[in-house]
Amino acid sequence: MSPHPLNEGGEPLFTLYSTGTNEEIQETLRAWLLKTIAGLEQATQAEMPWSTEKAS
């Protein structure tokens, strides 16, 4: 099982924990999480075109 990359450089979480600072880890996880949430919201809206409400 290969690790999932968290950034454009393809770094997995393990590598960030091994080489990154706490600030780098937090910022990378934050950016990854926001990107993942946005993708899930788009997928949900595409599956439910009748829904005009945005999840909060």
VMD Tcl script that builds the backbone (N, CA, C; Angstrom):
set m [mol new atoms 168]
animate dup $m
set s [atomselect $m all]
$s set {name element resname resid chain x y z} {
  {N N MET 1 A 0.849 -1.190 0.000}
  {CA C MET 1 A 0.000 0.000 0.000}
  {C C MET 1 A 0.885 1.240 0.000}
  {N N SER 2 A 0.738 2.081 -0.988}
  {CA C SER 2 A 1.564 3.282 -1.060}
  {C C SER 2 A 0.900 4.428 -0.310}
  {N N PRO 3 A 1.721 5.299 0.297}
  {CA C PRO 3 A 1.159 6.440 1.038}
  {C C PRO 3 A 0.527 7.446 0.080}
  {N N HIS 4 A -0.446 8.155 0.570}
  {CA C HIS 4 A -1.133 9.176 -0.228}
  {C C HIS 4 A -0.382 10.500 -0.118}
  {N N PRO 5 A -0.083 11.131 -1.244}
  {CA C PRO 5 A 0.630 12.407 -1.198}
  {C C PRO 5 A -0.261 13.519 -0.642}
  {N N LEU 6 A 0.368 14.424 0.088}
  {CA C LEU 6 A -0.367 15.535 0.686}
  {C C LEU 6 A -0.090 16.863 0.003}
  {N N ASN 7 A 0.879 16.898 -0.898}
  {CA C ASN 7 A 1.193 18.168 -1.541}
  {C C ASN 7 A 1.616 17.935 -2.984}
  {N N GLU 8 A 1.887 19.006 -3.694}
  {CA C GLU 8 A 2.253 18.921 -5.116}
  {C C GLU 8 A 3.573 18.181 -5.306}
  {N N GLY 9 A 4.428 18.180 -4.281}
  {CA C GLY 9 A 5.695 17.475 -4.362}
  {C C GLY 9 A 5.562 15.976 -4.154}
  {N N GLY 10 A 4.350 15.516 -3.818}
  {CA C GLY 10 A 4.100 14.098 -3.643}
  {C C GLY 10 A 4.514 13.541 -2.297}
  {N N GLU 11 A 4.774 14.420 -1.330}
  {CA C GLU 11 A 5.216 13.951 -0.018}
  {C C GLU 11 A 4.075 13.315 0.769}
  {N N PRO 12 A 4.316 12.130 1.330}
  {CA C PRO 12 A 3.323 11.531 2.231}
  {C C PRO 12 A 3.492 12.118 3.637}
  {N N LEU 13 A 2.508 11.911 4.474}
  {CA C LEU 13 A 2.536 12.436 5.835}
  {C C LEU 13 A 3.779 11.970 6.594}
  {N N PHE 14 A 4.165 10.705 6.418}
  {CA C PHE 14 A 5.335 10.179 7.112}
  {C C PHE 14 A 6.575 11.023 6.825}
  {N N THR 15 A 6.773 11.392 5.559}
  {CA C THR 15 A 7.943 12.196 5.189}
  {C C THR 15 A 7.872 13.566 5.844}
  {N N LEU 16 A 6.691 14.169 5.862}
  {CA C LEU 16 A 6.561 15.475 6.502}
  {C C LEU 16 A 6.866 15.397 7.989}
  {N N TYR 17 A 6.389 14.347 8.662}
  {CA C TYR 17 A 6.697 14.171 10.078}
  {C C TYR 17 A 8.192 13.977 10.303}
  {N N SER 18 A 8.858 13.331 9.367}
  {CA C SER 18 A 10.283 13.045 9.516}
  {C C SER 18 A 11.165 14.253 9.223}
  {N N THR 19 A 10.728 15.107 8.292}
  {CA C THR 19 A 11.611 16.179 7.821}
  {C C THR 19 A 11.071 17.592 8.019}
  {N N GLY 20 A 9.779 17.735 8.237}
  {CA C GLY 20 A 9.184 19.069 8.298}
  {C C GLY 20 A 9.093 19.626 9.701}
  {N N THR 21 A 8.931 20.931 9.769}
  {CA C THR 21 A 8.673 21.586 11.046}
  {C C THR 21 A 7.189 21.450 11.377}
  {N N ASN 22 A 6.826 21.738 12.603}
  {CA C ASN 22 A 5.411 21.698 12.986}
  {C C ASN 22 A 4.590 22.639 12.116}
  {N N GLU 23 A 5.124 23.808 11.807}
  {CA C GLU 23 A 4.402 24.779 10.982}
  {C C GLU 23 A 4.194 24.243 9.568}
  {N N GLU 24 A 5.219 23.604 8.996}
  {CA C GLU 24 A 5.088 23.035 7.652}
  {C C GLU 24 A 4.057 21.910 7.634}
  {N N ILE 25 A 4.084 21.079 8.655}
  {CA C ILE 25 A 3.129 19.974 8.738}
  {C C ILE 25 A 1.714 20.513 8.841}
  {N N GLN 26 A 1.508 21.491 9.725}
  {CA C GLN 26 A 0.164 22.046 9.910}
  {C C GLN 26 A -0.342 22.720 8.647}
  {N N GLU 27 A 0.501 23.494 7.977}
  {CA C GLU 27 A 0.068 24.198 6.763}
  {C C GLU 27 A -0.227 23.208 5.634}
  {N N THR 28 A 0.593 22.174 5.507}
  {CA C THR 28 A 0.370 21.175 4.467}
  {C C THR 28 A -0.918 20.408 4.727}
  {N N LEU 29 A -1.151 20.003 5.966}
  {CA C LEU 29 A -2.387 19.296 6.297}
  {C C LEU 29 A -3.607 20.188 6.104}
  {N N ARG 30 A -3.488 21.450 6.470}
  {CA C ARG 30 A -4.594 22.399 6.301}
  {C C ARG 30 A -4.949 22.547 4.828}
  {N N ALA 31 A -3.939 22.747 3.988}
  {CA C ALA 31 A -4.179 22.917 2.555}
  {C C ALA 31 A -4.780 21.647 1.957}
  {N N TRP 32 A -4.257 20.484 2.341}
  {CA C TRP 32 A -4.778 19.216 1.841}
  {C C TRP 32 A -6.232 19.019 2.265}
  {N N LEU 33 A -6.536 19.329 3.514}
  {CA C LEU 33 A -7.888 19.154 4.024}
  {C C LEU 33 A -8.871 20.080 3.309}
  {N N LEU 34 A -8.504 21.339 3.123}
  {CA C LEU 34 A -9.381 22.277 2.418}
  {C C LEU 34 A -9.627 21.824 0.975}
  {N N LYS 35 A -8.580 21.334 0.312}
  {CA C LYS 35 A -8.718 20.843 -1.063}
  {C C LYS 35 A -9.626 19.606 -1.103}
  {N N THR 36 A -9.454 18.719 -0.149}
  {CA C THR 36 A -10.265 17.504 -0.089}
  {C C THR 36 A -11.728 17.836 0.184}
  {N N ILE 37 A -11.994 18.740 1.105}
  {CA C ILE 37 A -13.365 19.145 1.421}
  {C C ILE 37 A -14.022 19.784 0.201}
  {N N ALA 38 A -13.291 20.659 -0.486}
  {CA C ALA 38 A -13.849 21.311 -1.677}
  {C C ALA 38 A -14.205 20.278 -2.744}
  {N N GLY 39 A -13.353 19.285 -2.928}
  {CA C GLY 39 A -13.646 18.233 -3.899}
  {C C GLY 39 A -14.871 17.428 -3.525}
  {N N LEU 40 A -15.010 17.124 -2.240}
  {CA C LEU 40 A -16.184 16.380 -1.780}
  {C C LEU 40 A -17.456 17.205 -1.936}
  {N N GLU 41 A -17.378 18.499 -1.652}
  {CA C GLU 41 A -18.554 19.360 -1.818}
  {C C GLU 41 A -18.968 19.434 -3.277}
  {N N GLN 42 A -17.997 19.542 -4.183}
  {CA C GLN 42 A -18.315 19.585 -5.613}
  {C C GLN 42 A -18.952 18.283 -6.066}
  {N N ALA 43 A -18.427 17.177 -5.603}
  {CA C ALA 43 A -18.979 15.875 -5.979}
  {C C ALA 43 A -20.404 15.732 -5.461}
  {N N THR 44 A -20.649 16.182 -4.258}
  {CA C THR 44 A -21.988 16.099 -3.670}
  {C C THR 44 A -22.964 16.963 -4.459}
  {N N GLN 45 A -22.552 18.175 -4.813}
  {CA C GLN 45 A -23.433 19.065 -5.567}
  {C C GLN 45 A -23.688 18.525 -6.966}
  {N N ALA 46 A -22.702 17.864 -7.557}
  {CA C ALA 46 A -22.888 17.289 -8.885}
  {C C ALA 46 A -23.879 16.135 -8.848}
  {N N GLU 47 A -23.906 15.402 -7.748}
  {CA C GLU 47 A -24.828 14.277 -7.603}
  {C C GLU 47 A -26.240 14.738 -7.277}
  {N N MET 48 A -26.365 15.947 -6.728}
  {CA C MET 48 A -27.675 16.469 -6.329}
  {C C MET 48 A -27.896 17.830 -6.980}
  {N N PRO 49 A -28.091 17.878 -8.292}
  {CA C PRO 49 A -28.223 19.168 -8.974}
  {C C PRO 49 A -29.461 19.961 -8.555}
  {N N TRP 50 A -30.439 19.302 -7.984}
  {CA C TRP 50 A -31.641 20.004 -7.553}
  {C C TRP 50 A -31.399 20.795 -6.278}
  {N N SER 51 A -30.327 20.490 -5.546}
  {CA C SER 51 A -30.029 21.159 -4.295}
  {C C SER 51 A -29.261 22.449 -4.573}
  {N N THR 52 A -29.778 23.565 -4.079}
  {CA C THR 52 A -29.081 24.845 -4.245}
  {C C THR 52 A -28.446 25.298 -2.942}
  {N N GLU 53 A -28.685 24.576 -1.849}
  {CA C GLU 53 A -28.100 24.925 -0.555}
  {C C GLU 53 A -26.656 24.475 -0.512}
  {N N LYS 54 A -25.832 25.280 0.147}
  {CA C LYS 54 A -24.449 24.890 0.384}
  {C C LYS 54 A -24.350 24.401 1.817}
  {N N ALA 55 A -23.605 23.330 1.997}
  {CA C ALA 55 A -23.374 22.814 3.344}
  {C C ALA 55 A -22.498 23.811 4.096}
  {N N SER 56 A -22.767 23.965 5.388}
  {CA C SER 56 A -21.936 24.881 6.170}
  {C C SER 56 A -21.079 24.149 7.143}
}
mol reanalyze $m
mol bondsrecalc $m
mol representation Tube
mol addrep $m
